[in-house]
Amino acid sequence: MTSALGVLPALFLMLVLFGIPPMLSMLSATRRAWRLRARRKPDGPYRVVALCSAAAFLYNMIVLLPTAQALKDGGAQITTMHWIGLGLSWLCFWAWVVINVAGRRRRRVY
């Protein structure tokens, strides 16, 4: 029987890499859409980003469930599904950066 202490850091690292970027971009996009909707401006692109981020988060969690089981049983391999999930997380990270930079107000200095 192997120790579970070696599995936990790997599982936490995978949760951070696969779960946090889609969640951050989804929250930022919905917050920006709400602000635009309150000003009666179109919020379509931000809603699409929020839905895509939610889909990426769901995909990543579906990929991580069997991985967590395999880690518990003794070992897991990184497959194409993991690389796709990591790519989606990378895209969501950059969507979060762009939303936060584009959402700021530009103030004029006179």
C-alpha positions in Angstrom: 0.0 0.0 0.0 1.4 3.4 -1.0 1.2 6.6 1.0 -1.5 9.1 0.0 0.8 12.0 0.9 2.6 11.8 -2.4 -0.7 12.0 -4.3 -2.1 15.1 -2.7 0.4 17.6 -4.0 0.0 16.3 -7.5 -3.8 16.4 -7.2 -3.7 20.0 -5.8 -1.4 21.2 -8.5 -3.7 19.7 -11.2 -6.7 21.3 -9.6 -4.9 24.7 -9.6 -3.8 24.4 -13.2 -7.0 23.0 -14.5 -9.6 24.7 -12.4 -8.7 28.2 -11.4 -8.1 29.9 -14.8 -11.6 28.9 -16.2 -13.2 29.9 -12.9 -11.5 33.3 -12.9 -12.4 34.1 -16.5 -16.0 33.0 -16.0 -16.4 35.2 -13.0 -14.7 38.2 -14.6 -16.8 37.8 -17.8 -20.1 37.6 -15.9 -19.2 40.6 -13.7 -18.4 42.6 -16.8 -21.6 41.5 -18.6 -23.6 42.6 -15.5 -22.0 46.0 -15.5 -22.6 46.4 -19.2 -26.2 45.2 -18.9 -26.8 47.8 -16.0 -25.6 50.5 -18.4 -27.9 49.1 -21.2 -25.0 48.3 -23.5 -24.6 45.0 -25.4 -22.9 42.3 -23.4 -22.9 39.5 -25.9 -19.2 38.8 -26.2 -18.7 38.6 -22.4 -21.6 36.1 -22.1 -20.0 33.9 -24.7 -16.7 34.0 -22.9 -18.5 33.1 -19.6 -20.2 30.2 -21.3 -17.0 28.9 -22.9 -15.2 29.3 -19.6 -17.9 27.3 -17.8 -17.6 24.6 -20.5 -13.8 24.5 -20.1 -14.2 24.2 -16.3 -16.7 21.4 -16.7 -14.4 19.6 -19.2 -11.4 19.9 -16.9 -13.3 18.6 -13.9 -14.5 15.6 -16.0 -10.9 14.9 -17.0 -9.6 15.2 -13.5 -12.1 12.8 -11.9 -10.6 9.6 -13.5 -7.1 11.0 -13.0 -7.7 11.4 -9.3 -8.9 7.8 -9.1 -5.9 6.6 -11.1 -3.6 8.6 -8.8 -5.2 6.9 -5.8 -4.8 3.5 -7.3 -1.1 3.9 -7.9 -0.4 6.1 -10.9 -1.7 8.0 -13.8 -0.5 9.0 -17.2 -0.8 12.4 -18.8 -2.9 11.9 -22.0 -4.1 14.0 -24.8 -7.2 14.8 -22.8 -5.0 16.5 -20.1 -3.2 18.5 -22.7 -6.4 19.7 -24.2 -7.6 20.7 -20.7 -4.4 22.5 -20.0 -4.7 24.4 -23.4 -8.3 25.4 -22.5 -7.0 26.6 -19.1 -4.3 28.6 -20.8 -6.9 30.3 -23.1 -9.1 31.0 -20.2 -6.2 32.6 -18.3 -5.5 35.0 -21.2 -9.3 35.7 -21.5 -9.2 36.7 -17.8 -6.2 39.0 -18.4 -7.8 40.6 -21.5 -11.2 41.1 -19.7 -9.5 42.7 -16.7 -7.3 45.0 -18.9 -10.1 45.9 -21.3 -12.7 46.5 -18.6 -10.8 49.3 -16.9 -11.8 52.9 -17.6 -9.4 55.1 -19.4 -9.3 58.4 -17.6 -8.3 61.6 -19.4 -5.7 63.8 -17.8 -6.2 67.5 -18.6 
